[in-house]
Amino acid sequence: MTQANAPVPQINPMSLSGRTIIVTGAGQGIGRAVADMVVALGGNAVIADMNPETLAKAEAEFPEGRCLGVTADIADPVAVQ
């Protein structure tokens, strides 16, 4: 088989396998939905939220080892250093 006729590897462009994505506002709402999608697509999520209660609840609902919760207010430069 010539190189021009070589089979093209099948790559899922939506796969996040092997990647870690940081999602802010992930304790609830749109941020939570984005974190859910990251994990559903095979990625790991670092979820950040300024409310420790909603963050802890969200983190507990992810499969073990797929999510790390960080309490932070990303609008505060000192909090994100």
Secondary structure, DSSP 8 states (H G I E B T S, - for coil): --GGG-------TT--TT-EEEEETTTSHHHHHHHHHHHHTT-EEEEEES-HHHHHHHHHTS-TTSEEEEE--TTSTTTT-
